Amino acid sequence: MKTESEMLELLRRLYGEAGGEPSELVKVTPLYGGWYNALKFEVIRSDNARTCIWRKDIDASDLEAISAALKDFSPR
């Protein structure tokens, strides 16, 4: 499992590769558990839009699934 800073670094890199501005990703928080046992993680942009990344995709290094989720931010 990645640390919070490692995950944010990975997500920023993938978001940048998808055409987004990496610095817009400001926070990653665990959902349905703590940091090391969460089922998924909420990724928050600076405009407060959010998307979720599944833990299984992080653990499997499924970069395609993670990148797809980063293209699906919803306003809040």
N, CA, C and O atoms as CSV, one atom per row, in Angstrom:
chain,resi,resn,atom,element,x,y,z
A,1,MET,N,N,0.841,-1.192,0.000
A,1,MET,CA,C,0.000,0.000,0.000
A,1,MET,C,C,0.873,1.237,0.000
A,1,MET,O,O,1.907,1.281,0.667
A,2,LYS,N,N,0.460,2.222,-0.736
A,2,LYS,CA,C,1.194,3.476,-0.826
A,2,LYS,C,C,0.832,4.386,0.341
A,2,LYS,O,O,-0.274,4.327,0.878
A,3,THR,N,N,1.789,5.228,0.718
A,3,THR,CA,C,1.503,6.248,1.726
A,3,THR,C,C,0.653,7.337,1.073
A,3,THR,O,O,0.501,7.362,-0.149
A,4,GLU,N,N,0.112,8.217,1.873
A,4,GLU,CA,C,-0.710,9.301,1.342
A,4,GLU,C,C,0.092,10.167,0.367
A,4,GLU,O,O,-0.415,10.521,-0.698
A,5,SER,N,N,1.317,10.508,0.710
A,5,SER,CA,C,2.118,11.356,-0.180
A,5,SER,C,C,2.490,10.621,-1.470
A,5,SER,O,O,2.520,11.235,-2.536
A,6,GLU,N,N,2.772,9.322,-1.390
A,6,GLU,CA,C,3.079,8.538,-2.593
A,6,GLU,C,C,1.855,8.459,-3.513
A,6,GLU,O,O,1.985,8.552,-4.734
A,7,MET,N,N,0.682,8.289,-2.929
A,7,MET,CA,C,-0.526,8.198,-3.730
A,7,MET,C,C,-0.828,9.537,-4.398
A,7,MET,O,O,-1.179,9.582,-5.577
A,8,LEU,N,N,-0.691,10.620,-3.648
A,8,LEU,CA,C,-0.963,11.933,-4.225
A,8,LEU,C,C,0.030,12.223,-5.357
A,8,LEU,O,O,-0.349,12.806,-6.372
A,9,GLU,N,N,1.272,11.830,-5.195
A,9,GLU,CA,C,2.278,12.007,-6.249
A,9,GLU,C,C,1.888,11.214,-7.505
A,9,GLU,O,O,1.962,11.743,-8.614
A,10,LEU,N,N,1.478,9.966,-7.341
A,10,LEU,CA,C,1.044,9.129,-8.463
A,10,LEU,C,C,-0.165,9.746,-9.154
A,10,LEU,O,O,-0.194,9.850,-10.380
A,11,LEU,N,N,-1.158,10.153,-8.378
A,11,LEU,CA,C,-2.375,10.709,-8.948
A,11,LEU,C,C,-2.099,12.010,-9.688
A,11,LEU,O,O,-2.676,12.256,-10.747
A,12,ARG,N,N,-1.224,12.841,-9.141
A,12,ARG,CA,C,-0.869,14.096,-9.824
A,12,ARG,C,C,-0.170,13.810,-11.149
A,12,ARG,O,O,-0.425,14.491,-12.143
A,13,ARG,N,N,0.703,12.813,-11.172
A,13,ARG,CA,C,1.402,12.460,-12.414
A,13,ARG,C,C,0.396,11.990,-13.462
A,13,ARG,O,O,0.434,12.444,-14.606
A,14,LEU,N,N,-0.501,11.085,-13.078
A,14,LEU,CA,C,-1.494,10.565,-14.016
A,14,LEU,C,C,-2.464,11.654,-14.479
A,14,LEU,O,O,-2.859,11.691,-15.644
A,15,TYR,N,N,-2.835,12.524,-13.566
A,15,TYR,CA,C,-3.743,13.627,-13.907
A,15,TYR,C,C,-3.070,14.559,-14.913
A,15,TYR,O,O,-3.708,15.011,-15.863
A,16,GLY,N,N,-1.798,14.844,-14.710
A,16,GLY,CA,C,-1.049,15.668,-15.648
A,16,GLY,C,C,-0.943,15.021,-17.016
A,16,GLY,O,O,-1.075,15.701,-18.034
A,17,GLU,N,N,-0.705,13.707,-17.055
A,17,GLU,CA,C,-0.624,12.979,-18.326
A,17,GLU,C,C,-1.954,12.992,-19.065
A,17,GLU,O,O,-1.986,12.886,-20.291
A,18,ALA,N,N,-3.053,13.122,-18.325
A,18,ALA,CA,C,-4.383,13.165,-18.933
A,18,ALA,C,C,-4.770,14.584,-19.353
A,18,ALA,O,O,-5.870,14.801,-19.861
A,19,GLY,N,N,-3.871,15.552,-19.144
A,19,GLY,CA,C,-4.139,16.922,-19.565
A,19,GLY,C,C,-4.568,17.861,-18.465
A,19,GLY,O,O,-4.808,19.041,-18.720
A,20,GLY,N,N,-4.669,17.364,-17.244
A,20,GLY,CA,C,-5.049,18.223,-16.122
A,20,GLY,C,C,-3.841,18.918,-15.517
A,20,GLY,O,O,-2.700,18.585,-15.838
A,21,GLU,N,N,-4.088,19.868,-14.657
A,21,GLU,CA,C,-3.022,20.568,-13.944
A,21,GLU,C,C,-2.776,19.830,-12.624
A,21,GLU,O,O,-3.622,19.859,-11.731
A,22,PRO,N,N,-1.615,19.167,-12.498
A,22,PRO,CA,C,-1.354,18.348,-11.309
A,22,PRO,C,C,-1.546,19.067,-9.976
A,22,PRO,O,O,-1.984,18.455,-9.001
A,23,SER,N,N,-1.226,20.350,-9.926
A,23,SER,CA,C,-1.351,21.073,-8.653
A,23,SER,C,C,-2.808,21.251,-8.224
A,23,SER,O,O,-3.063,21.637,-7.083
A,24,GLU,N,N,-3.776,20.978,-9.118
A,24,GLU,CA,C,-5.191,21.081,-8.757
A,24,GLU,C,C,-5.621,19.984,-7.788
A,24,GLU,O,O,-6.600,20.156,-7.061
A,25,LEU,N,N,-4.903,18.855,-7.766
A,25,LEU,CA,C,-5.245,17.782,-6.836
A,25,LEU,C,C,-4.670,18.139,-5.479
A,25,LEU,O,O,-3.453,18.211,-5.308
A,26,VAL,N,N,-5.555,18.362,-4.511
A,26,VAL,CA,C,-5.111,18.881,-3.224
A,26,VAL,C,C,-5.196,17.892,-2.064
A,26,VAL,O,O,-4.532,18.078,-1.044
A,27,LYS,N,N,-6.014,16.835,-2.210
A,27,LYS,CA,C,-6.187,15.952,-1.063
A,27,LYS,C,C,-6.698,14.583,-1.503
A,27,LYS,O,O,-7.453,14.457,-2.467
A,28,VAL,N,N,-6.266,13.573,-0.771
A,28,VAL,CA,C,-6.763,12.212,-0.932
A,28,VAL,C,C,-7.189,11.742,0.451
A,28,VAL,O,O,-6.405,11.807,1.398
A,29,THR,N,N,-8.427,11.267,0.577
A,29,THR,CA,C,-8.903,10.795,1.868
A,29,THR,C,C,-9.474,9.387,1.742
A,29,THR,O,O,-10.126,9.072,0.747
A,30,PRO,N,N,-9.236,8.540,2.736
A,30,PRO,CA,C,-9.782,7.178,2.697
A,30,PRO,C,C,-11.281,7.169,2.968
A,30,PRO,O,O,-11.788,7.970,3.752
A,31,LEU,N,N,-11.982,6.253,2.308
A,31,LEU,CA,C,-13.413,6.049,2.540
A,31,LEU,C,C,-13.629,4.602,2.950
A,31,LEU,O,O,-12.972,3.702,2.427
A,32,TYR,N,N,-14.532,4.374,3.870
A,32,TYR,CA,C,-14.879,3.032,4.331
A,32,TYR,C,C,-13.672,2.321,4.939
A,32,TYR,O,O,-13.360,1.186,4.579
A,33,GLY,N,N,-13.009,2.996,5.853
A,33,GLY,CA,C,-11.861,2.427,6.541
A,33,GLY,C,C,-10.792,3.489,6.743
A,33,GLY,O,O,-10.955,4.642,6.343
A,34,GLY,N,N,-9.704,3.082,7.368
A,34,GLY,CA,C,-8.583,3.982,7.567
A,34,GLY,C,C,-7.660,3.967,6.360
A,34,GLY,O,O,-7.945,3.310,5.359
A,35,TRP,N,N,-6.563,4.688,6.458
A,35,TRP,CA,C,-5.671,4.834,5.316
A,35,TRP,C,C,-5.203,3.487,4.761
A,35,TRP,O,O,-5.150,3.312,3.544
A,36,TYR,N,N,-4.866,2.540,5.629
A,36,TYR,CA,C,-4.288,1.278,5.173
A,36,TYR,C,C,-5.303,0.162,4.920
A,36,TYR,O,O,-4.922,-0.926,4.489
A,37,ASN,N,N,-6.596,0.414,5.183
A,37,ASN,CA,C,-7.587,-0.625,4.907
A,37,ASN,C,C,-8.851,-0.079,4.229
A,37,ASN,O,O,-9.876,-0.760,4.209
A,38,ALA,N,N,-8.795,1.115,3.684
A,38,ALA,CA,C,-9.955,1.714,3.017
A,38,ALA,C,C,-10.316,0.930,1.758
A,38,ALA,O,O,-9.443,0.386,1.082
A,39,LEU,N,N,-11.601,0.879,1.453
A,39,LEU,CA,C,-12.047,0.234,0.223
A,39,LEU,C,C,-11.810,1.118,-0.993
A,39,LEU,O,O,-11.549,0.631,-2.093
A,40,LYS,N,N,-11.907,2.435,-0.774
A,40,LYS,CA,C,-11.630,3.380,-1.846
A,40,LYS,C,C,-11.176,4.701,-1.257
A,40,LYS,O,O,-11.244,4.918,-0.047
A,41,PHE,N,N,-10.716,5.571,-2.127
A,41,PHE,CA,C,-10.178,6.863,-1.714
A,41,PHE,C,C,-10.859,7.973,-2.504
A,41,PHE,O,O,-11.106,7.836,-3.702
A,42,GLU,N,N,-11.156,9.061,-1.826
A,42,GLU,CA,C,-11.738,10.226,-2.483
A,42,GLU,C,C,-10.598,11.183,-2.828
A,42,GLU,O,O,-9.767,11.513,-1.983
A,43,VAL,N,N,-10.578,11.618,-4.082
A,43,VAL,CA,C,-9.572,12.562,-4.562
A,43,VAL,C,C,-10.271,13.901,-4.735
A,43,VAL,O,O,-11.312,13.986,-5.388
A,44,ILE,N,N,-9.695,14.949,-4.147
A,44,ILE,CA,C,-10.342,16.260,-4.144
A,44,ILE,C,C,-9.468,17.263,-4.894
A,44,ILE,O,O,-8.268,17.386,-4.645
A,45,ARG,N,N,-10.112,17.978,-5.825
A,45,ARG,CA,C,-9.426,19.045,-6.561
A,45,ARG,C,C,-9.580,20.364,-5.828
A,45,ARG,O,O,-10.396,20.487,-4.914
A,46,SER,N,N,-8.792,21.347,-6.233
A,46,SER,CA,C,-8.826,22.661,-5.583
A,46,SER,C,C,-10.184,23.355,-5.733
A,46,SER,O,O,-10.515,24.212,-4.914
A,47,ASP,N,N,-10.980,23.012,-6.752
A,47,ASP,CA,C,-12.313,23.598,-6.915
A,47,ASP,C,C,-13.384,22.797,-6.163
A,47,ASP,O,O,-14.579,23.033,-6.338
A,48,ASN,N,N,-12.944,21.849,-5.326
A,48,ASN,CA,C,-13.771,20.998,-4.480
A,48,ASN,C,C,-14.504,19.903,-5.267
A,48,ASN,O,O,-15.350,19.211,-4.701
A,49,ALA,N,N,-14.196,19.732,-6.559
A,49,ALA,CA,C,-14.742,18.605,-7.322
A,49,ALA,C,C,-14.077,17.340,-6.799
A,49,ALA,O,O,-12.937,17.374,-6.336
A,50,ARG,N,N,-14.794,16.224,-6.875
A,50,ARG,CA,C,-14.310,14.981,-6.273
A,50,ARG,C,C,-14.506,13.791,-7.205
A,50,ARG,O,O,-15.402,13.773,-8.050
A,51,THR,N,N,-13.647,12.808,-7.025
A,51,THR,CA,C,-13.784,11.523,-7.695
A,51,THR,C,C,-13.268,10.459,-6.740
A,51,THR,O,O,-12.624,10.776,-5.740
A,52,CYS,N,N,-13.548,9.207,-7.045
A,52,CYS,CA,C,-13.092,8.117,-6.177
A,52,CYS,C,C,-12.207,7.144,-6.938
A,52,CYS,O,O,-12.420,6.870,-8.119
A,53,ILE,N,N,-11.220,6.635,-6.239
A,53,ILE,CA,C,-10.280,5.648,-6.752
A,53,ILE,C,C,-10.434,4.404,-5.878
A,53,ILE,O,O,-10.394,4.501,-4.651
A,54,TRP,N,N,-10.608,3.239,-6.499
A,54,TRP,CA,C,-10.739,2.002,-5.741
A,54,TRP,C,C,-9.383,1.515,-5.246
A,54,TRP,O,O,-8.388,1.586,-5.967
A,55,ARG,N,N,-9.351,1.028,-4.035
A,55,ARG,CA,C,-8.122,0.486,-3.452
A,55,ARG,C,C,-7.578,-0.662,-4.300
A,55,ARG,O,O,-6.366,-0.780,-4.481
A,56,LYS,N,N,-8.471,-1.510,-4.822
A,56,LYS,CA,C,-8.023,-2.649,-5.623
A,56,LYS,C,C,-7.256,-2.180,-6.853
A,56,LYS,O,O,-6.331,-2.859,-7.299
A,57,ASP,N,N,-7.630,-1.026,-7.408
A,57,ASP,CA,C,-6.908,-0.480,-8.559
A,57,ASP,C,C,-5.533,0.049,-8.154
A,57,ASP,O,O,-4.564,-0.080,-8.902
A,58,ILE,N,N,-5.459,0.641,-6.968
A,58,ILE,CA,C,-4.168,1.108,-6.457
A,58,ILE,C,C,-3.268,-0.087,-6.175
A,58,ILE,O,O,-2.111,-0.108,-6.595
A,59,ASP,N,N,-3.793,-1.078,-5.468
A,59,ASP,CA,C,-2.997,-2.258,-5.111
A,59,ASP,C,C,-2.510,-3.016,-6.343
A,59,ASP,O,O,-1.401,-3.549,-6.342
A,60,ALA,N,N,-3.334,-3.068,-7.397
A,60,ALA,CA,C,-2.982,-3.798,-8.618
A,60,ALA,C,C,-2.201,-2.924,-9.609
A,60,ALA,O,O,-1.814,-3.380,-10.685
A,61,SER,N,N,-1.977,-1.661,-9.224
A,61,SER,CA,C,-1.320,-0.695,-10.128
A,61,SER,C,C,-2.037,-0.624,-11.473
A,61,SER,O,O,-1.396,-0.569,-12.522
A,62,ASP,N,N,-3.367,-0.625,-11.435
A,62,ASP,CA,C,-4.180,-0.531,-12.639
A,62,ASP,C,C,-4.273,0.942,-13.053
A,62,ASP,O,O,-5.249,1.630,-12.754
A,63,LEU,N,N,-3.235,1.402,-13.745
A,63,LEU,CA,C,-3.143,2.811,-14.102
A,63,LEU,C,C,-4.254,3.244,-15.044
A,63,LEU,O,O,-4.659,4.406,-15.022
A,64,GLU,N,N,-4.753,2.337,-15.869
A,64,GLU,CA,C,-5.852,2.666,-16.782
A,64,GLU,C,C,-7.127,2.991,-15.999
A,64,GLU,O,O,-7.802,3.974,-16.303
A,65,ALA,N,N,-7.456,2.187,-15.008
A,65,ALA,CA,C,-8.660,2.424,-14.194
A,65,ALA,C,C,-8.508,3.700,-13.365
A,65,ALA,O,O,-9.463,4.460,-13.210
A,66,ILE,N,N,-7.321,3.928,-12.839
A,66,ILE,CA,C,-7.080,5.136,-12.039
A,66,ILE,C,C,-7.208,6.371,-12.921
A,66,ILE,O,O,-7.853,7.347,-12.538
A,67,SER,N,N,-6.592,6.330,-14.107
A,67,SER,CA,C,-6.663,7.465,-15.037
A,67,SER,C,C,-8.103,7.745,-15.449
A,67,SER,O,O,-8.497,8.905,-15.564
A,68,ALA,N,N,-8.889,6.701,-15.670
A,68,ALA,CA,C,-10.300,6.883,-16.038
A,68,ALA,C,C,-11.049,7.590,-14.924
A,68,ALA,O,O,-11.864,8.473,-15.192
A,69,ALA,N,N,-10.787,7.220,-13.682
A,69,ALA,CA,C,-11.458,7.863,-12.545
A,69,ALA,C,C,-11.069,9.338,-12.449
A,69,ALA,O,O,-11.891,10.176,-12.077
A,70,LEU,N,N,-9.819,9.655,-12.783
A,70,LEU,CA,C,-9.367,11.051,-12.707
A,70,LEU,C,C,-9.978,11.930,-13.795
A,70,LEU,O,O,-9.857,13.154,-13.742
A,71,LYS,N,N,-10.626,11.323,-14.771
A,71,LYS,CA,C,-11.323,12.085,-15.811
A,71,LYS,C,C,-12.786,12.299,-15.453
A,71,LYS,O,O,-13.529,12.911,-16.220
A,72,ASP,N,N,-13.202,11.807,-14.308
A,72,ASP,CA,C,-14.613,11.798,-13.925
A,72,ASP,C,C,-14.874,12.573,-12.638
A,72,ASP,O,O,-15.566,12.075,-11.750
A,73,PHE,N,N,-14.333,13.780,-12.527
A,73,PHE,CA,C,-14.579,14.586,-11.333
A,73,PHE,C,C,-15.998,15.136,-11.363
A,73,PHE,O,O,-16.489,15.557,-12.411
A,74,SER,N,N,-16.652,15.131,-10.210
A,74,SER,CA,C,-17.998,15.669,-10.079
A,74,SER,C,C,-17.948,16.909,-9.193
A,74,SER,O,O,-17.270,16.901,-8.166
A,75,PRO,N,N,-18.652,17.972,-9.570
A,75,PRO,CA,C,-18.666,19.169,-8.725
A,75,PRO,C,C,-19.397,18.908,-7.422
A,75,PRO,O,O,-20.330,18.108,-7.364
A,76,ARG,N,N,-18.965,19.587,-6.390
A,76,ARG,CA,C,-19.623,19.478,-5.072
A,76,ARG,C,C,-19.927,20.837,-4.548
A,76,ARG,O,O,-20.480,20.968,-3.456
